[in-house]
Amino acid sequence: MTGRQGDLDRECRLFTGYLLGCVPTQYVLDRYADAHRVSDVYSTGTRFDAFLMRAARTGRITTKVVDAYAAILAPTSLIRRKLILLLAILETAAPTAGIIDSVDRGGRVLLFLRLCGRGIGSVLGFLIGALVFVPARLILTDAVETRA
């Protein structure tokens, strides 16, 4: 596994870990790569898209920061398109569909605490992302599409 396929597999593994905290099956890896093969929507973007992708590919924490930023200030960015694609694949494939559809047990208090923790994490991720990516976007803004 080398070249583009290897890069897509690494990306898919990282993003699956970020989204669900698990490893993707071969089926998920194959469908993710297939989508990139049949559509340029998942491989082209602006220089800023390429910058966001490079940042997101460095690890789960930076993926979270990039996603928190992009969800609010760049909802049509390449990273969001890729994460939405992957989530659609994951929710239609076993066993990850079961992870997405599972109901957490533990009562209302535990649910509330988990939601608060995730909310605080998302706000912090967005604030860090805004501090880093707003200036970068101003510098890298262009109308030219590039391979990300």
C-alpha positions in Angstrom: 0.0 0.0 0.0 1.9 3.1 -1.3 1.1 6.4 -2.9 -2.4 7.8 -3.0 -4.1 4.6 -1.7 -1.8 4.5 1.3 -2.4 8.2 2.0 -6.2 7.7 1.8 -6.0 4.6 4.1 -4.1 6.6 6.7 -6.5 9.5 6.4 -9.5 7.2 6.7 -8.0 5.5 9.8 -7.3 8.8 11.5 -10.7 10.3 10.7 -12.5 7.1 11.8 -10.6 7.2 15.1 -11.6 10.8 15.5 -15.3 10.3 14.6 -15.9 7.0 16.4 -12.8 6.0 18.3 -12.3 2.8 16.4 -10.5 1.3 13.4 -12.3 1.2 10.0 -12.9 -2.2 8.4 -11.5 -3.0 4.9 -14.9 -2.3 3.5 -14.9 1.3 4.9 -11.3 1.8 3.6 -12.3 0.6 0.1 -15.5 2.7 -0.1 -13.6 5.8 1.1 -10.9 5.3 -1.6 -13.6 4.5 -4.2 -15.4 7.9 -3.5 -12.1 9.7 -4.1 -11.5 7.8 -7.3 -14.9 8.6 -8.8 -15.2 12.3 -7.8 -12.8 15.2 -7.6 -15.1 16.7 -4.9 -13.0 14.9 -2.3 -9.6 15.9 -3.7 -9.8 19.5 -4.9 -10.0 22.7 -3.1 -8.4 26.0 -2.4 -5.0 26.6 -0.9 -6.7 27.1 2.4 -8.5 23.7 2.1 -5.0 22.1 1.5 -3.7 23.9 4.6 -6.7 22.6 6.7 -6.2 19.1 5.4 -2.5 19.1 6.2 -3.3 20.2 9.7 -6.1 17.7 10.1 -3.9 14.8 9.0 -1.4 15.4 11.8 -3.5 13.8 14.6 -6.8 13.3 16.3 -6.5 16.5 18.4 -5.7 18.7 15.4 -8.5 17.0 13.5 -10.9 18.0 16.2 -9.6 21.6 16.2 -9.9 21.8 12.4 -13.3 20.2 12.4 -14.6 22.6 15.2 -13.4 25.6 13.2 -14.6 24.3 9.8 -18.1 23.4 11.2 -18.7 27.0 12.0 -16.6 29.1 9.6 -15.9 26.8 6.7 -18.8 24.4 6.4 -18.3 23.7 2.7 -14.5 23.1 3.1 -12.8 20.0 1.8 -12.3 18.6 5.3 -16.0 18.8 6.1 -16.9 17.1 2.8 -14.4 14.3 3.6 -15.7 13.9 7.2 -19.3 13.8 6.0 -18.5 11.3 3.4 -16.8 9.1 5.9 -19.6 9.4 8.4 -22.1 8.3 5.7 -20.0 5.3 4.9 -19.5 4.4 8.6 -23.2 4.6 9.4 -24.1 2.2 6.6 -21.4 -0.4 7.4 -21.2 -3.1 10.1 -20.0 -2.9 12.9 -19.6 0.9 12.9 -23.3 1.4 12.2 -24.0 -0.2 15.6 -21.5 2.2 17.3 -23.3 5.2 15.8 -26.8 3.9 16.6 -25.9 2.6 20.2 -27.6 4.2 23.2 -25.4 5.2 26.0 -26.4 3.8 29.4 -25.8 5.4 32.7 -28.6 7.8 33.4 -29.4 11.4 32.9 -26.7 12.8 35.1 -23.9 10.9 33.3 -25.4 11.9 29.9 -25.6 15.5 31.0 -21.9 15.5 32.2 -20.8 13.9 28.9 -22.7 16.4 26.9 -21.2 19.3 28.9 -17.7 17.8 28.4 -18.2 17.5 24.7 -19.7 21.0 24.5 -16.7 22.5 26.3 -14.3 20.5 24.2 -16.0 21.8 21.0 -16.0 25.4 22.1 -12.3 25.2 23.1 -11.5 23.5 19.7 -13.3 26.2 17.9 -11.6 29.0 19.8 -8.1 27.5 19.2 -9.0 26.9 15.5 -10.3 30.4 15.1 -7.0 31.8 16.5 -4.9 29.7 14.1 -7.1 29.4 11.0 -8.7 32.8 10.6 -5.3 34.5 10.0 -4.2 31.6 7.8 -7.4 31.9 5.7 -6.7 35.6 5.2 -3.2 34.8 4.0 -4.1 31.8 1.8 -7.4 33.0 0.3 -7.4 32.5 -3.4 -9.8 31.3 -6.1 -7.5 28.7 -7.5 -8.3 25.0 -6.9 -5.5 22.8 -5.9 -5.1 19.1 -5.1 -5.3 18.5 -1.4 
